[in-house]
């Protein structure tokens, strides 16, 4: 007899309960865990460590930019020969710092730390599944990520230094090992690390997509999925289609570096002698890199936006405005993300007509982005807002998303981008709309789901201080960069003290550096709050935020299998907040319409008879399945 969707869950439940209580040793439970919740915590803690490493690297080069005459001899114990005899940063090491900061923050913090944490943690809990489709594949995805990170970290300590070609590693600088110290072993380790990282992300993405499609609980149709799950699903699709292109680009670069091919190298002279490679194109690498590079912006942003949707609706005590429009906007962003990559290449000499096509598509992507921003603002409008730290970070994300998005429209115009492309204006735009906004989404998610992760509450007062220092600090760092970018400050320069034009902004550069140091230091408050609260925080109740999604129906700290009994069925969408006539200002997804006659809309009342019929059918199917032994 063929099994129905519900029967699959019943058999799955029986199978899980057979193994639910077998004892696991320390290695099985905390190291090589196949439990999605533990893997999510592994991603989160690893991401936090990487965030502090990446942030520290940025502070080192901000010291150079803000205080060009400052002697850094006191850091010689840490940086060794990278501090020269004059007590300054070596010029080559400066570019290595910029390269590693960008790589770590984009890939190891915002991609893996955000999506790896919350896709793993929330997908099974919010769709009503015992675990991911493949626990083993899930465990492998984390370990590939960890090994990739260790290789990248090792490259910081080799004698020739880490990769120093910028985080975009454009050839020919990255393709010729003898071009500079940072093009040698450090670049090779960078490429190996990124190849392993991409494999990790592909394994994770396959797992997320398969789980969402196949393991939803009874009643959890796609139209009842929380926006978090929609965002994780589309993020996984983006990654699955775009990351292999970067893997191909990296492999071809390895061939050029090590096996004498010429995919990217052509007519290069070093020391007056021509290299043997001919016929390659450095522009080919740019196309391959940015085909991943622009979807990467949304691989990072979409999970943050999904988290923000959930947090804003919950803490506004209102239904999310335009649920279907929000899904449509994410679908639009997913589609357009693949066909706008060349707006990063307006200065590469492309045909102006082709540039105008990419400019047109780039400006169109502002439409679904604006839909999300306006829907957030409309959800907040006249809401009964609860200002938790998670809510503050979510509102902060909306602010950063709007501020950074406006400059994106400017840079999407080819004529303006050609003037601004290699200036600090681009640095400011990129850090506001992608880096900082996504980081705020990560923080919102940690503060909101910390009670479900660890069964304890983080300290709200420290959370408020952390938010305000970070929010003000981020604008103090990146807002002035727009101004110095328009004034002509080029990015990736070691020093600006040589010319009168750039030296006239020395005070502003110093202000940016001080703001960066204060903002980085403020993250220590979060780290203390996070790790202290894991062990000493106030114990949480089952549903501290009075939220509707079904993860809050599981025990305070869910064990293996998430729910102790049968997985609850779902009857309604996840945003029934402050419904007229309702007894309370929230109605969880698991509450049938038959239990809320006082607040049902006419079409919802009609669902009651259907609910009863489905319930009777489900009971019958369970009886038949039990009699046939589940076969």
C-alpha positions as CSV (number, residue, x, y, z in Angstrom):
1,X,0.0,0.0,0.0
2,X,1.4,3.4,-0.9
3,X,2.1,5.8,2.0
4,X,0.5,9.3,2.1
5,X,2.4,12.4,3.1
6,X,1.0,11.9,6.7
7,X,1.9,8.3,6.8
8,X,5.5,9.2,6.0
9,X,5.5,11.4,9.1
10,X,4.0,8.6,11.2
11,X,6.6,6.1,10.2
12,X,9.3,8.8,10.5
13,X,8.1,9.5,14.1
14,X,8.2,5.8,15.0
15,X,11.7,5.5,13.6
16,X,12.9,8.5,15.5
17,X,11.3,7.5,18.8
18,X,13.1,4.1,18.6
19,X,16.4,6.0,18.7
20,X,15.4,9.1,20.6
21,X,16.7,8.1,24.0
22,X,19.9,6.1,23.3
23,X,22.8,7.6,25.2
24,X,25.4,9.6,23.2
25,X,28.9,10.2,24.4
26,X,30.5,13.6,24.4
27,X,32.0,13.2,20.9
28,X,28.7,12.1,19.4
29,X,26.7,14.8,21.1
30,X,28.9,17.9,20.8
31,X,31.6,17.2,18.2
32,X,30.3,14.9,15.4
33,X,26.7,15.6,16.1
34,X,24.0,14.9,13.6
35,X,21.3,16.9,15.5
36,X,20.4,20.0,13.5
37,X,20.2,22.1,16.7
38,X,23.8,21.3,17.8
39,X,25.1,21.8,14.3
40,X,23.4,25.2,14.3
41,X,25.2,26.1,17.6
42,X,28.5,24.9,16.2
43,X,28.0,27.2,13.2
44,X,27.0,30.1,15.5
45,X,30.0,29.9,17.9
46,X,32.4,29.4,15.0
47,X,30.9,32.4,13.2
48,X,31.2,34.5,16.4
49,X,34.9,33.6,16.6
50,X,35.5,34.4,13.0
51,X,33.6,37.7,13.4
52,X,36.1,38.9,16.1
53,X,39.1,37.8,13.9
54,X,37.7,39.6,10.9
55,X,36.8,42.6,12.9
56,X,40.3,42.7,14.5
57,X,41.9,42.7,11.1
58,X,39.8,45.7,10.1
59,X,40.9,47.6,13.2
60,X,44.6,47.0,12.3
61,X,44.2,48.6,8.9
62,X,42.0,51.4,10.2
63,X,44.8,52.2,12.6
64,X,47.0,52.7,9.6
65,X,44.4,54.8,7.7
66,X,43.3,57.0,10.6
67,X,46.7,57.4,12.3
68,X,49.3,57.2,9.5
69,X,52.1,58.5,11.8
70,X,51.3,56.2,14.7
71,X,54.1,53.8,15.6
72,X,52.8,50.2,16.0
73,X,55.9,48.7,17.7
74,X,53.6,47.5,20.5
75,X,52.0,45.1,18.0
76,X,55.2,43.5,17.0
77,X,54.6,40.5,19.3
78,X,51.4,39.8,17.3
79,X,52.4,40.8,13.7
80,X,56.2,40.1,13.8
81,X,58.0,41.1,10.6
82,X,54.8,42.7,9.2
83,X,55.7,45.7,11.3
84,X,58.7,47.3,9.5
85,X,61.8,48.9,11.1
86,X,59.9,52.3,11.2
87,X,57.1,50.8,13.3
88,X,54.6,50.9,10.5
89,X,52.6,48.2,8.8
90,X,54.3,46.7,5.8
91,X,52.5,47.9,2.6
92,X,52.0,44.4,1.3
93,X,50.6,43.2,4.6
94,X,48.0,46.1,4.4
95,X,46.5,44.6,1.3
96,X,46.6,41.1,2.9
97,X,44.6,42.5,5.9
98,X,42.0,44.0,3.5
99,X,41.8,40.7,1.6
100,X,41.4,38.5,4.6
101,X,38.9,40.9,6.3
102,X,36.6,40.9,3.3
103,X,36.8,37.1,2.8
104,X,36.2,36.2,6.5
105,X,33.3,38.6,6.9
106,X,31.5,37.8,3.7
107,X,31.9,34.1,3.6
108,X,32.8,32.8,7.1
109,X,30.7,35.1,9.1
110,X,27.7,36.4,7.1
111,X,27.2,33.4,4.8
112,X,28.0,30.4,7.0
113,X,27.4,32.1,10.4
114,X,24.0,33.4,9.4
115,X,22.6,30.9,7.0
116,X,24.4,27.9,8.6
117,X,23.1,28.8,12.0
118,X,19.5,29.7,11.4
119,X,18.7,27.5,8.4
120,X,19.9,24.6,10.5
121,X,18.2,25.6,13.7
122,X,14.8,26.8,12.4
123,X,13.9,24.8,9.3
124,X,13.0,21.5,11.1
125,X,11.5,23.4,14.1
126,X,9.4,25.8,12.0
127,X,8.1,23.2,9.5
128,X,7.5,20.5,12.0
129,X,10.2,17.9,11.3
130,X,12.3,15.7,13.6
131,X,15.6,16.7,11.9
132,X,17.1,17.5,8.6
133,X,16.6,15.2,5.7
134,X,20.2,13.9,6.1
135,X,21.8,14.4,9.5
136,X,25.1,12.9,8.3
137,X,25.3,15.3,5.3
138,X,24.5,18.1,7.7
139,X,27.3,17.1,10.0
140,X,29.7,16.9,7.0
141,X,28.7,20.4,5.9
142,X,29.8,21.9,9.2
143,X,33.1,20.0,9.2
144,X,34.0,21.0,5.7
145,X,33.3,24.6,6.8
146,X,35.5,24.2,9.9
147,X,38.4,22.7,7.9
148,X,38.0,25.5,5.3
149,X,38.2,28.0,8.1
150,X,41.3,26.4,9.7
151,X,43.1,26.4,6.4
152,X,42.2,30.1,5.9
153,X,43.4,30.8,9.5
154,X,46.6,29.0,8.9
155,X,47.4,31.2,6.0
156,X,47.7,34.2,8.4
157,X,50.9,32.7,9.9
158,X,53.0,31.6,6.9
159,X,56.2,33.5,6.2
160,X,55.0,35.1,2.9
161,X,51.7,36.1,4.4
162,X,48.1,35.4,3.5
163,X,46.4,36.1,0.1
164,X,46.8,39.7,-0.9
165,X,44.8,40.2,-4.1
166,X,41.7,41.8,-2.6
167,X,38.8,39.7,-1.5
168,X,37.8,39.4,-5.1
169,X,41.2,37.9,-6.0
170,X,41.3,39.3,-9.5
171,X,43.9,37.9,-11.9
172,X,46.6,38.4,-13.0
173,X,47.8,39.3,-9.5
174,X,46.2,36.2,-8.1
175,X,47.1,34.0,-11.1
176,X,50.9,34.5,-11.0
177,X,52.5,33.1,-7.8
178,X,55.6,35.3,-8.2
179,X,53.6,38.6,-8.6
180,X,53.9,39.4,-4.9
181,X,54.3,37.7,-1.5
182,X,50.6,37.5,-1.1
183,X,50.2,35.8,-4.5
184,X,52.2,32.8,-3.3
185,X,51.4,30.0,-0.8
186,X,48.8,32.3,0.9
187,X,46.8,32.6,-2.3
188,X,47.0,28.8,-2.8
189,X,45.6,28.2,0.7
190,X,42.9,30.8,0.1
191,X,41.8,28.9,-3.0
192,X,41.8,25.5,-1.3
193,X,39.9,26.9,1.7
194,X,37.2,28.5,-0.6
195,X,36.8,25.2,-2.5
196,X,36.1,23.3,0.7
197,X,33.8,26.1,1.9
198,X,31.8,25.9,-1.3
199,X,31.4,22.2,-0.9
200,X,30.1,22.8,2.6
201,X,27.5,25.3,1.4
202,X,26.3,23.0,-1.4
203,X,25.8,20.1,1.0
204,X,23.9,22.4,3.4
205,X,21.8,23.9,0.6
206,X,20.8,20.5,-0.7
207,X,19.7,19.5,2.8
208,X,17.7,22.7,3.4
209,X,15.8,22.4,0.1
210,X,15.1,18.7,0.5
211,X,13.9,19.1,4.1
212,X,11.5,22.0,3.3
213,X,10.0,20.2,0.3
214,X,9.6,16.8,1.9
215,X,9.4,16.9,5.7
216,X,6.7,19.5,6.4
217,X,4.2,18.5,9.1
218,X,0.5,17.9,8.4
219,X,-1.2,21.0,7.3
220,X,2.0,23.0,6.7
221,X,1.5,24.0,3.1
222,X,3.8,26.5,1.4
223,X,1.2,29.2,1.9
224,X,1.5,28.7,5.7
225,X,5.3,28.7,5.9
226,X,6.8,31.5,8.0
227,X,8.8,34.1,5.9
228,X,11.9,32.8,7.6
229,X,11.5,29.5,5.9
230,X,10.8,31.1,2.5
231,X,14.0,33.1,2.9
232,X,16.1,30.1,3.8
233,X,14.6,28.1,0.9
234,X,15.3,30.8,-1.7
235,X,18.8,31.4,-0.2
236,X,19.6,27.7,-0.6
237,X,18.4,27.8,-4.2
238,X,20.6,30.9,-4.9
239,X,23.6,29.1,-3.4
240,X,23.0,25.9,-5.2
241,X,22.9,27.6,-8.6
242,X,25.7,30.2,-8.1
243,X,28.4,28.7,-5.8
244,X,29.5,26.0,-8.4
245,X,30.4,28.9,-10.7
246,X,32.8,30.3,-8.1
247,X,34.2,26.8,-7.6
248,X,34.8,26.5,-11.3
249,X,36.5,29.9,-11.3
250,X,38.8,28.9,-8.4
251,X,39.7,25.6,-10.0
252,X,40.6,27.3,-13.3
253,X,42.7,29.8,-11.3
254,X,44.5,26.8,-9.6
255,X,45.2,25.4,-13.1
256,X,46.7,28.7,-14.2
257,X,48.8,29.0,-11.1
258,X,50.1,25.4,-11.0
259,X,49.7,23.7,-14.3
260,X,50.7,26.3,-16.9
261,X,47.2,26.8,-18.4
262,X,46.1,30.3,-19.6
263,X,42.5,30.7,-18.8
264,X,43.1,34.1,-17.3
265,X,46.7,35.0,-18.3
266,X,47.8,36.6,-21.6
267,X,50.9,38.5,-22.7
268,X,52.2,39.2,-19.2
269,X,55.8,40.4,-18.8
270,X,57.7,40.0,-15.5
271,X,61.2,41.4,-15.1
272,X,61.3,42.1,-18.9
273,X,60.5,38.4,-19.8
274,X,57.2,37.3,-21.3
275,X,55.3,34.5,-19.6
276,X,54.5,31.5,-21.8
277,X,50.8,31.8,-21.3
278,X,48.7,33.3,-24.1
279,X,45.1,33.8,-25.0
280,X,43.6,34.0,-21.5
281,X,41.2,36.7,-20.3
282,X,41.3,38.3,-16.8
283,X,37.8,39.6,-17.5
284,X,36.5,36.0,-17.7
285,X,37.4,35.6,-14.1
286,X,35.4,38.7,-13.2
287,X,32.3,37.3,-15.0
288,X,32.6,34.0,-13.1
289,X,33.3,35.6,-9.8
290,X,30.5,38.1,-9.9
291,X,28.0,35.5,-11.2
292,X,28.4,34.2,-7.6
293,X,29.4,37.6,-6.2
294,X,26.1,39.3,-6.7
295,X,23.8,36.5,-5.7
296,X,26.1,36.3,-2.7
297,X,24.7,39.7,-1.6
298,X,21.3,38.1,-1.3
299,X,22.6,34.8,0.0
300,X,23.6,36.9,2.9
301,X,20.7,39.4,3.0
302,X,17.7,37.1,2.4
303,X,18.1,35.1,5.7
304,X,18.5,38.4,7.6
305,X,15.4,39.8,6.0
306,X,13.5,36.6,6.8
307,X,14.5,36.8,10.4
308,X,13.5,40.5,10.5
309,X,10.1,39.6,9.1
310,X,9.4,37.2,11.9
311,X,10.8,39.4,14.6
312,X,9.0,42.6,13.4
313,X,5.6,40.8,13.1
314,X,6.0,39.2,16.6
315,X,7.0,42.3,18.4
316,X,4.6,44.7,16.5
317,X,1.8,42.3,17.6
318,X,0.5,42.7,14.1
319,X,0.2,40.4,11.0
320,X,3.1,41.0,8.6
321,X,1.9,43.4,6.0
322,X,1.6,41.9,2.5
323,X,2.6,38.2,3.2
324,X,2.2,37.2,-0.4
325,X,3.9,40.4,-1.7
326,X,6.9,39.6,0.6
327,X,7.2,36.1,-0.9
328,X,6.8,37.6,-4.4
329,X,9.5,40.2,-3.7
330,X,11.9,37.5,-2.5
331,X,11.2,35.4,-5.6
332,X,11.8,38.6,-7.7
333,X,15.1,39.2,-5.9
334,X,16.1,35.6,-6.4
335,X,15.5,35.8,-10.2
336,X,17.1,39.2,-10.7
337,X,20.1,38.4,-8.6
338,X,21.4,36.1,-11.4
339,X,21.2,38.7,-14.2
340,X,22.7,41.8,-12.8
341,X,26.3,40.7,-12.0
342,X,28.0,42.8,-14.6
343,X,27.1,46.1,-12.8
344,X,30.3,45.3,-10.8
345,X,32.2,45.5,-14.1
346,X,31.1,48.9,-15.6
347,X,34.8,50.0,-15.5
348,X,36.1,46.8,-17.2
349,X,35.6,48.2,-20.7
350,X,32.4,46.4,-21.5
351,X,30.3,47.5,-24.5
352,X,28.2,50.5,-23.4
353,X,25.0,48.9,-24.8
354,X,25.6,45.8,-22.7
355,X,26.3,48.1,-19.7
356,X,23.0,49.8,-20.3
357,X,21.1,46.5,-20.1
358,X,22.7,45.6,-16.8
359,X,22.1,49.1,-15.5
360,X,18.4,48.7,-16.4
361,X,18.1,45.3,-14.7
362,X,20.0,46.6,-11.7
363,X,17.6,49.5,-11.2
364,X,14.6,47.1,-11.5
365,X,15.9,45.1,-8.5
366,X,15.2,48.1,-6.4
367,X,11.5,47.4,-6.8
368,X,11.2,44.1,-4.9
369,X,13.7,45.5,-2.3
370,X,11.4,48.6,-1.8
371,X,8.4,46.3,-1.4
372,X,10.1,44.6,1.5
373,X,11.2,48.0,3.1
374,X,7.7,49.5,2.8
375,X,6.0,46.3,4.1
376,X,8.3,46.4,7.2
377,X,7.4,50.1,7.8
378,X,3.7,49.4,7.3
379,X,3.8,46.4,9.7
380,X,5.4,48.7,12.3
381,X,2.8,51.5,11.7
382,X,0.5,51.7,14.7
383,X,1.7,48.4,16.0
384,X,1.8,47.7,19.7
385,X,5.6,47.5,19.6
386,X,7.6,45.6,22.1
387,X,11.2,46.9,22.0
388,X,13.2,43.8,22.7
389,X,16.9,43.8,21.7
390,X,15.9,41.6,18.7
391,X,13.2,44.1,17.7
392,X,15.7,47.0,17.9
393,X,18.2,45.2,15.7
394,X,15.4,44.4,13.2
395,X,14.4,48.0,13.0
396,X,18.1,48.9,12.6
397,X,18.3,46.5,9.7
398,X,15.4,48.3,7.9
399,X,17.2,51.6,8.5
400,X,20.5,50.3,7.1
401,X,18.8,48.5,4.2
402,X,17.0,51.8,3.1
403,X,20.1,54.0,3.6
404,X,22.4,51.6,1.8
405,X,19.8,50.9,-0.9
406,X,19.6,54.5,-1.9
407,X,23.3,54.6,-2.7
408,X,22.8,51.4,-4.6
409,X,20.6,53.2,-7.1
410,X,23.4,55.7,-7.6
411,X,26.0,53.0,-8.2
412,X,23.6,51.1,-10.5
413,X,23.8,54.0,-12.9
414,X,26.8,53.3,-15.2
415,X,27.8,56.9,-15.7
416,X,28.0,57.6,-12.0
417,X,29.5,54.2,-11.1
418,X,32.5,54.8,-13.5
419,X,33.3,57.9,-11.4
420,X,32.7,56.3,-8.0
421,X,33.7,52.7,-8.6
422,X,37.1,52.7,-7.0
423,X,36.3,55.1,-4.2
424,X,35.2,54.8,-0.6
425,X,31.6,55.5,-1.8
426,X,31.4,51.9,-2.9
427,X,32.9,50.7,0.4
428,X,30.3,52.7,2.3
429,X,27.4,51.4,0.2
430,X,28.6,47.8,0.4
431,X,29.0,47.8,4.2
432,X,25.7,49.5,4.9
433,X,23.4,47.5,2.6
434,X,25.0,44.1,2.9
435,X,27.6,43.9,5.7
436,X,26.0,45.8,8.5
437,X,22.3,45.1,7.6
438,X,23.0,41.3,7.5
439,X,25.0,41.6,10.7
440,X,22.0,43.3,12.4
441,X,19.8,40.4,11.1
442,X,22.2,37.9,12.6
443,X,22.0,39.7,16.0
444,X,18.2,39.9,15.9
445,X,18.1,36.2,15.3
446,X,20.5,35.4,18.1
447,X,18.6,37.6,20.7
448,X,15.2,36.2,19.5
449,X,15.9,32.5,19.4
450,X,18.5,32.3,22.2
451,X,15.8,31.0,24.6
452,X,15.0,28.2,22.2
453,X,18.7,27.4,21.7
454,X,19.8,27.3,25.3
455,X,16.6,27.5,27.5
456,X,17.8,30.8,29.0
457,X,17.3,34.5,28.4
458,X,20.0,37.0,27.4
459,X,20.4,40.2,29.5
460,X,18.1,42.9,28.0
461,X,20.0,45.8,29.4
462,X,23.3,44.7,27.9
463,X,21.4,44.0,24.6
464,X,20.1,47.6,24.5
465,X,23.5,49.0,25.1
466,X,25.0,46.7,22.5
467,X,22.4,47.8,20.0
468,X,22.8,51.6,20.4
469,X,26.6,51.5,20.4
470,X,26.6,49.3,17.3
471,X,23.8,51.3,15.5
472,X,25.4,54.7,16.1
473,X,28.9,53.3,15.5
474,X,28.0,51.8,12.2
475,X,26.6,55.1,10.8
476,X,29.6,57.0,12.2
477,X,32.0,54.6,10.4
478,X,30.3,54.3,7.0
479,X,28.2,57.5,6.5
480,X,31.3,59.8,6.3
481,X,32.8,57.4,3.8
482,X,30.2,58.4,1.2
483,X,31.5,62.0,1.5
484,X,35.2,61.2,1.2
485,X,34.3,58.8,-1.7
486,X,32.6,61.6,-3.6
487,X,35.7,63.8,-2.8
488,X,37.8,61.2,-4.6
489,X,39.3,59.0,-1.9
490,X,40.4,55.7,-3.7
491,X,39.8,52.5,-1.8
492,X,42.5,49.9,-1.0
493,X,45.2,52.6,-0.6
494,X,47.7,52.1,2.2
495,X,48.1,55.8,2.9
496,X,46.5,59.1,2.1
497,X,49.1,61.5,3.6
498,X,51.0,62.0,0.4
499,X,48.7,64.4,-1.5
500,X,47.2,67.7,-0.2
501,X,43.7,66.7,-1.5
502,X,43.5,63.5,0.5
503,X,45.5,64.8,3.4
504,X,42.9,67.5,3.9
505,X,40.5,64.8,5.1
506,X,42.9,63.4,7.8
507,X,40.6,64.4,10.6
508,X,37.6,62.7,9.1
509,X,39.6,59.5,8.5
510,X,40.7,59.6,12.1
511,X,37.0,60.0,13.2
512,X,36.1,56.9,11.1
513,X,38.9,54.9,12.7
514,X,37.9,55.9,16.3
515,X,34.3,55.0,15.5
516,X,35.4,51.6,14.2
517,X,37.4,50.9,17.3
518,X,34.5,51.8,19.6
519,X,32.0,49.8,17.5
520,X,34.3,46.8,17.5
521,X,34.8,47.0,21.3
522,X,31.0,47.2,21.8
523,X,30.8,43.6,20.4
524,X,32.6,42.5,23.5
525,X,29.4,43.3,25.4
526,X,27.5,40.9,23.1
527,X,30.1,38.1,23.5
528,X,30.0,38.4,27.3
529,X,26.2,38.5,27.3
530,X,26.0,35.5,25.0
531,X,28.4,33.2,26.7
532,X,27.5,34.2,30.2
533,X,23.8,33.7,29.5
534,X,24.3,30.2,28.2
535,X,25.2,29.1,31.7
536,X,23.9,31.8,34.1
537,X,21.1,33.5,32.2
538,X,17.5,33.7,33.6
539,X,15.6,30.5,32.7
540,X,13.2,30.9,29.8
541,X,9.5,30.0,29.7
542,X,8.3,27.9,26.8
543,X,7.1,30.8,24.6
544,X,8.7,34.0,26.0
545,X,7.7,36.2,23.0
546,X,4.2,34.8,22.7
547,X,4.9,33.9,19.1
548,X,2.8,31.9,16.7
549,X,5.3,29.6,14.9
550,X,5.4,26.0,15.9
551,X,9.0,25.8,17.3
552,X,7.6,27.4,20.5
553,X,5.3,24.4,21.0
554,X,8.4,22.1,21.5
555,X,10.0,21.8,24.9
556,X,12.0,24.8,26.2
557,X,15.2,23.1,25.0
558,X,14.1,20.5,22.5
559,X,15.8,17.1,22.7
560,X,16.6,14.8,19.9
561,X,13.5,14.6,17.6
562,X,12.3,18.1,18.8
563,X,8.9,17.1,20.0
564,X,8.4,14.4,22.8
565,X,5.1,13.2,21.3
566,X,3.6,13.4,17.9
567,X,4.5,16.4,15.8
568,X,1.7,19.0,16.0
569,X,-0.4,19.7,13.0
570,X,-0.7,23.2,11.5
571,X,-4.1,24.9,10.7
572,X,-3.4,28.6,10.0
573,X,-0.7,31.0,8.8
574,X,1.9,32.1,11.2
575,X,0.9,35.8,11.6
576,X,-2.5,35.8,13.4
577,X,-1.6,38.6,15.8
578,X,-4.1,41.0,17.5
579,X,-6.9,39.4,15.6
580,X,-10.3,41.1,16.3
581,X,-12.4,39.1,18.7
582,X,-9.6,36.8,19.8
583,X,-9.1,36.1,23.5
584,X,-5.4,36.9,23.3
585,X,-3.3,38.9,20.9
586,X,-1.7,35.8,19.3
587,X,-3.1,32.5,18.0
588,X,-0.4,29.8,17.4
589,X,-0.4,27.9,14.1
590,X,-1.3,24.7,15.9
591,X,-4.7,26.0,17.1
592,X,-7.6,24.8,15.0
593,X,-10.2,27.2,13.7
594,X,-12.8,25.2,15.6
595,X,-11.1,26.4,18.8
596,X,-11.4,30.1,17.9
597,X,-15.0,30.7,16.7
598,X,-15.1,34.2,18.2
599,X,-12.3,35.5,15.9
600,X,-12.8,33.4,12.7
601,X,-13.4,35.1,9.4
602,X,-16.2,33.6,7.2
603,X,-13.8,31.7,5.1
604,X,-12.1,30.4,8.2
605,X,-15.3,29.1,9.7
606,X,-15.8,27.1,6.5
607,X,-12.5,25.4,7.2
608,X,-13.9,23.8,10.4
609,X,-15.8,21.0,8.6
610,X,-12.7,20.4,6.4
611,X,-10.5,20.2,9.6
612,X,-12.8,17.5,11.0
613,X,-12.8,15.5,7.8
614,X,-9.0,15.6,7.5
615,X,-8.6,14.7,11.2
616,X,-10.9,11.7,10.7
617,X,-9.0,10.6,7.6
618,X,-5.7,11.0,9.4
619,X,-7.0,8.7,12.3
620,X,-8.2,6.2,9.8
621,X,-4.8,6.2,7.9
622,X,-2.9,5.7,11.2
623,X,-5.1,2.7,12.0
624,X,-4.6,1.2,8.6
625,X,-0.9,1.9,8.8
626,X,-0.7,0.2,12.3
627,X,-2.5,-2.9,11.1
628,X,-0.3,-3.2,8.1
629,X,2.9,-2.7,10.2
630,X,3.7,0.6,8.5
631,X,4.2,-1.1,5.0
